[in-house]
Amino acid sequence: MTFGPKTEGVLYHYTSHKNLRCIVEDRSLRISHVYYMHDANEIKYGAELFKTVVAKRQNRETNQTLIDFLVELKDWTNQLIGLPHYIFVFSLTEKGNLLSQWRAYTPSGEAGVSIGFSKEALEKIAAQKGFELIKCLYDNAEQLGILNTELDAIIAKFVEDQPLINTSARPPNQKYLSYFYRYSERLLKTFCRIKDPFFQEESEWRLVSKYYEKYTDLEIKFREGRTTLVPFVEFHLSGMHDNSRLFEQVYVGPSPNFNLAYAAIASFLSNKKGQKQRGRESFLDSCHTDAWPWSKPTTCACRTAEYRK
C-alpha cells in the first residue's frame, strides 16, 4: 500500500462512511438539487452579481427597447432564483485533505472520508450523460467577465430576434417573459460556477446536470434530508475505469477510532473490488498487496491517512 501526498488530476468529495458504502455498492452518485445543497444561497450569489451587471448595462443604454428588455431581464432573474428550478449539482474539490472541509462536509460527531475521482474519467462519463464538469470561479474580475459575456450574447440574440417577437398580448412589464425562459439552463449553469471569494480555499469543481423543465421527470428521485425531502438524480459510475475501480485515492478523516476506521475502509474497498479480481487487491487498484500493512499508517496534521494509486 502506498502512502503520499495528493495525486494529480484527482478531484475529491468529502462524505460520510455511510455514503461511501452507498456509492461503492450502488456504483453511482446522488446529485442533489442545487437549492438543497449545504449552502443553498451559493447559486443566488451568482444571480445577484448578474443583476448588477444587467443594471450597469441598463444605465449605459440609450435605446428604449433595450432598456425595457434589460429591466425585465433583471426582474426575471429574481423569479429564476426565487423558485427551485430543477438543476442538480455534485461538489468536488482539488484539495483532498483540508481541515475546513472535514469540519463542513463530514457529519458532526461522525468520521468521514475524502474520495478522489479521476478528473479525466469524470469528464468522459459526464459528457456521455449530459452533465458538465465545471471549475468554480472565485475571482471577481473573472466572474464579471463571464457574466458580461453571457449578457452580450443574450442582447445580441434579442436584437436579432426582436422584430419577430410579438409583445402585443403581454402585460407591459412582462413583454419578454416567455422569451427569457430559453436562457434558464444557460444562466443557471453559469450561476453554479460563481462562488463567493470568501470560499476560495475550497477550490471547488462541480458536476452539473442538464436543466429539467418539469419536476415530474421520472429521472428525479427523492431522499430524506434533515428538514425536508431532497430531490436528486443518479449519476452512474459504470465505465469509470476498464478494471472497475472507482477511486484514485481515499483519505480517511479524523476519528476517535482512527486505526479501526482505516482498517475497515481498506478491507471494504478491497472486498468490493469484484469477484474476478485476484487475491486481496485493493478496490483502488493501487495496493497490489498479498499482506495488509496492519501497522499504524502514516498520519498528517488533522489525523488523516491516505492510500492511492
C-alpha positions as CSV (number, residue, x, y, z in Angstrom):
1,M,0.0,0.0,0.0
2,T,1.4,3.4,-1.0
3,F,1.3,6.5,1.2
4,G,1.9,10.0,0.0
5,P,0.6,13.5,-0.9
6,K,-2.3,14.4,-3.2
7,T,-2.4,12.7,-6.5
8,E,-2.5,15.0,-9.6
9,G,-5.6,15.0,-11.8
10,V,-7.9,14.0,-9.0
11,L,-11.0,15.7,-7.7
12,Y,-12.2,14.9,-4.2
13,H,-15.6,14.6,-2.5
14,Y,-16.0,14.7,1.3
15,T,-18.6,12.5,2.7
16,S,-19.6,10.1,5.5
17,H,-18.8,6.4,5.8
18,K,-22.5,5.6,5.1
19,N,-22.4,7.5,1.8
20,L,-19.1,5.9,0.9
21,R,-20.7,2.5,1.3
22,C,-23.7,3.5,-0.9
23,I,-21.5,5.0,-3.6
24,V,-19.4,1.8,-3.8
25,E,-22.3,-0.7,-3.6
26,D,-24.6,1.2,-6.0
27,R,-21.7,2.4,-8.2
28,S,-23.5,5.7,-8.5
29,L,-23.6,9.3,-7.1
30,R,-26.7,11.1,-5.9
31,I,-26.6,14.5,-7.5
32,S,-28.6,16.9,-5.3
33,H,-30.9,19.7,-6.4
34,V,-28.7,22.9,-6.2
35,Y,-31.2,24.6,-3.9
36,Y,-30.9,21.8,-1.3
37,M,-27.1,21.8,-1.1
38,H,-25.1,22.5,2.0
39,D,-25.3,26.3,1.3
40,A,-28.4,26.9,-0.7
41,N,-27.5,30.6,-1.2
42,E,-24.5,29.8,-3.4
43,I,-26.4,29.9,-6.7
44,K,-28.0,33.2,-5.6
45,Y,-24.6,34.8,-5.2
46,G,-24.0,34.5,-9.0
47,A,-27.5,35.6,-9.8
48,E,-27.2,38.7,-7.6
49,L,-23.9,39.6,-9.4
50,F,-25.6,39.1,-12.7
51,K,-28.3,41.6,-11.7
52,T,-25.7,44.2,-11.0
53,V,-24.1,43.6,-14.4
54,V,-27.6,44.0,-16.1
55,A,-28.3,47.1,-14.1
56,K,-25.0,48.7,-15.1
57,R,-25.7,47.9,-18.8
58,Q,-29.2,49.3,-18.4
59,N,-27.8,52.6,-17.1
60,R,-25.5,53.0,-20.1
61,E,-28.1,52.1,-22.7
62,T,-29.9,54.8,-24.7
63,N,-32.2,52.5,-26.8
64,Q,-35.6,52.4,-25.0
65,T,-36.4,48.9,-26.3
66,L,-33.2,47.6,-24.9
67,I,-33.7,49.4,-21.6
68,D,-37.2,47.8,-21.3
69,F,-35.6,44.4,-22.1
70,L,-32.9,44.8,-19.5
71,V,-35.3,45.9,-16.8
72,E,-37.4,42.8,-17.4
73,L,-34.4,40.6,-17.6
74,K,-33.3,41.8,-14.1
75,D,-36.8,41.2,-12.7
76,W,-37.0,37.8,-14.4
77,T,-33.7,36.8,-12.7
78,N,-35.4,37.3,-9.4
79,Q,-38.0,34.7,-10.5
80,L,-35.3,32.4,-11.7
81,I,-33.6,32.2,-8.4
82,G,-36.8,32.6,-6.3
83,L,-38.2,29.2,-7.4
84,P,-36.5,25.8,-7.1
85,H,-35.7,25.2,-10.7
86,Y,-34.5,21.7,-11.3
87,I,-30.8,21.6,-11.9
88,F,-28.6,19.3,-9.9
89,V,-25.0,19.7,-8.6
90,F,-22.3,17.5,-7.0
91,S,-19.5,19.2,-5.3
92,L,-15.8,18.3,-5.6
93,T,-12.6,19.9,-4.7
94,E,-8.9,19.9,-5.8
95,K,-7.9,19.6,-2.1
96,G,-8.5,16.1,-0.6
97,N,-7.2,16.8,2.9
98,L,-8.4,20.2,4.1
99,L,-9.4,20.8,7.7
100,S,-12.2,23.3,6.9
101,Q,-13.7,20.7,4.5
102,W,-13.6,18.0,7.2
103,R,-15.4,20.3,9.5
104,A,-18.0,21.5,7.0
105,Y,-18.8,18.4,5.0
106,T,-18.5,15.3,7.2
107,P,-21.3,14.6,9.6
108,S,-21.0,16.2,13.1
109,G,-19.7,13.7,15.6
110,E,-19.0,11.1,12.9
111,A,-16.0,10.1,10.9
112,G,-15.7,10.9,7.2
113,V,-13.7,10.2,4.1
114,S,-12.5,12.2,1.1
115,I,-12.9,10.1,-2.0
116,G,-10.8,11.0,-5.1
117,F,-12.1,10.6,-8.6
118,S,-10.1,10.9,-11.8
119,K,-10.9,14.2,-13.4
120,E,-10.4,12.8,-16.9
121,A,-12.7,9.8,-16.2
122,L,-15.4,12.1,-14.7
123,E,-15.3,14.4,-17.7
124,K,-15.7,11.4,-20.0
125,I,-18.7,10.0,-18.2
126,A,-20.3,13.5,-17.7
127,A,-20.2,14.1,-21.4
128,Q,-22.0,10.8,-22.1
129,K,-24.7,11.5,-19.6
130,G,-25.4,15.2,-20.4
131,F,-23.6,16.6,-17.4
132,E,-20.8,19.2,-17.3
133,L,-17.8,19.2,-15.1
134,I,-17.0,22.8,-14.3
135,K,-14.5,24.7,-12.3
136,C,-15.9,27.3,-9.9
137,L,-14.8,30.9,-10.2
138,Y,-13.8,33.0,-7.2
139,D,-12.0,35.9,-8.7
140,N,-14.4,38.9,-9.1
141,A,-12.9,40.1,-12.4
142,E,-13.3,36.6,-13.9
143,Q,-16.9,36.4,-12.6
144,L,-17.8,39.8,-14.1
145,G,-16.1,38.8,-17.3
146,I,-18.1,35.6,-17.8
147,L,-21.4,37.4,-16.8
148,N,-20.8,40.2,-19.2
149,T,-20.1,37.7,-21.9
150,E,-23.4,36.0,-21.2
151,L,-25.3,39.3,-21.2
152,D,-23.6,40.3,-24.5
153,A,-24.8,37.0,-26.1
154,I,-28.4,37.4,-24.8
155,I,-28.6,41.0,-26.0
156,A,-27.1,40.2,-29.4
157,K,-29.7,37.3,-29.9
158,F,-32.5,39.6,-28.7
159,V,-31.6,42.3,-31.3
160,E,-31.7,39.6,-33.9
161,D,-35.0,38.2,-32.8
162,Q,-36.8,41.4,-31.7
163,P,-38.6,42.0,-35.0
164,L,-40.2,38.6,-34.7
165,I,-41.3,38.8,-31.0
166,N,-45.0,39.6,-30.6
167,T,-45.5,41.5,-27.4
168,S,-48.9,42.9,-28.1
169,A,-50.8,40.4,-25.9
170,R,-48.4,40.6,-23.0
171,P,-48.6,42.9,-19.9
172,P,-46.4,46.0,-20.2
173,N,-43.9,44.7,-17.6
174,Q,-43.8,41.1,-18.9
175,K,-43.4,41.6,-22.7
176,Y,-40.4,39.3,-22.9
177,L,-41.2,36.8,-20.2
178,S,-41.7,33.8,-22.4
179,Y,-38.5,34.8,-24.4
180,F,-36.4,34.7,-21.2
181,Y,-37.1,31.1,-20.4
182,R,-34.9,29.9,-23.2
183,Y,-32.0,31.1,-21.1
184,S,-32.9,29.3,-17.9
185,E,-30.5,26.4,-18.3
186,R,-27.7,28.6,-19.6
187,L,-27.8,31.1,-16.8
188,L,-28.4,28.6,-14.0
189,K,-25.3,26.7,-15.1
190,T,-23.3,30.0,-15.2
191,F,-24.5,30.9,-11.7
192,C,-23.4,27.4,-10.5
193,R,-19.8,28.3,-11.5
194,I,-19.7,31.5,-9.4
195,K,-18.9,31.4,-5.8
196,D,-18.2,33.9,-3.0
197,P,-14.4,34.7,-2.9
198,F,-14.6,34.0,0.8
199,F,-14.6,30.3,0.0
200,Q,-11.7,30.4,-2.4
201,E,-9.8,27.9,-0.2
202,E,-12.2,25.2,-1.2
203,S,-11.0,25.2,-4.9
204,E,-14.4,23.7,-5.9
205,W,-15.4,21.9,-9.1
206,R,-19.0,20.8,-9.8
207,L,-20.7,18.2,-11.8
208,V,-23.8,20.0,-13.1
209,S,-26.8,18.3,-14.7
210,K,-29.0,19.4,-17.5
211,Y,-31.9,21.6,-16.7
212,Y,-35.1,19.7,-16.0
213,E,-38.1,21.7,-17.3
214,K,-40.6,19.5,-15.5
215,Y,-40.3,18.4,-11.9
216,T,-42.4,15.3,-12.8
217,D,-39.5,13.9,-14.9
218,L,-39.0,10.3,-13.9
219,E,-35.2,10.8,-13.6
220,I,-35.8,12.9,-10.5
221,K,-35.9,11.0,-7.2
222,F,-36.2,11.9,-3.6
223,R,-34.3,11.1,-0.4
224,E,-34.8,12.1,3.2
225,G,-33.0,15.2,4.4
226,R,-32.7,16.7,7.9
227,T,-35.7,19.0,7.4
228,T,-37.2,18.2,4.0
229,L,-37.2,15.7,1.2
230,V,-34.3,16.3,-1.1
231,P,-34.7,15.9,-4.9
232,F,-31.7,14.2,-6.6
233,V,-30.7,12.4,-9.8
234,E,-28.4,9.5,-10.1
235,F,-25.0,9.6,-11.9
236,H,-24.0,6.1,-12.6
237,L,-20.3,5.4,-12.5
238,S,-20.2,2.3,-14.7
239,G,-17.3,2.6,-17.1
240,M,-15.2,4.8,-14.8
241,H,-12.3,2.5,-15.5
242,D,-11.9,-0.6,-17.5
243,N,-10.8,-2.6,-14.4
244,S,-13.9,-1.4,-12.4
245,R,-12.2,0.7,-9.8
246,L,-13.9,3.9,-8.8
247,F,-11.4,5.9,-6.9
248,E,-7.8,7.1,-7.4
249,Q,-7.3,7.9,-3.8
250,V,-9.1,7.9,-0.5
251,Y,-8.4,10.0,2.6
252,V,-9.7,8.6,5.9
253,G,-10.7,11.5,8.1
254,P,-10.4,12.3,11.8
255,S,-11.9,9.6,14.0
256,P,-11.6,8.7,17.7
257,N,-11.0,5.1,16.4
258,F,-8.8,6.0,13.5
259,N,-6.8,2.7,13.2
260,L,-10.0,0.7,13.2
261,A,-11.7,3.1,10.7
262,Y,-8.7,2.9,8.4
263,A,-8.5,-0.9,8.5
264,A,-12.3,-1.3,7.9
265,I,-12.3,1.0,4.9
266,A,-9.3,-0.6,3.4
267,S,-10.9,-4.0,3.8
268,F,-14.3,-2.8,2.5
269,L,-12.8,-1.2,-0.7
270,S,-10.8,-4.4,-1.4
271,N,-13.8,-6.6,-0.7
272,K,-15.9,-4.6,-3.2
273,K,-13.3,-4.7,-6.0
274,G,-15.1,-7.5,-7.8
275,Q,-15.3,-11.3,-7.8
276,K,-13.0,-11.7,-10.8
277,Q,-10.0,-9.9,-9.3
278,R,-7.3,-12.0,-7.9
279,G,-6.3,-12.3,-4.3
280,R,-6.7,-9.3,-2.0
281,E,-6.1,-6.5,-4.4
282,S,-7.4,-3.1,-3.4
283,F,-10.6,-1.7,-4.7
284,L,-8.5,1.3,-5.7
285,D,-6.3,-1.0,-7.9
286,S,-3.4,0.5,-6.1
287,C,-2.3,-1.8,-3.2
288,H,-1.4,-4.9,-5.1
289,T,-0.6,-6.4,-1.7
290,D,-0.7,-10.0,-0.6
291,A,-0.3,-9.0,3.1
292,W,-2.1,-6.0,4.6
293,P,0.1,-3.3,6.3
294,W,-1.7,-3.6,9.6
295,S,0.8,-1.4,11.4
296,K,-0.2,2.2,12.2
297,P,-0.5,4.2,8.9
298,T,1.2,7.5,8.2
299,T,-0.8,10.4,9.6
300,C,-0.9,14.1,8.9
301,A,-1.8,17.2,10.9
302,C,-5.5,16.7,11.1
303,R,-5.1,12.9,11.6
304,T,-5.9,11.6,8.2
305,A,-4.3,8.9,6.2
306,E,-4.4,8.1,2.6
307,Y,-3.8,5.3,0.2
308,R,-3.5,5.9,-3.5
309,K,-2.7,4.7,-6.9
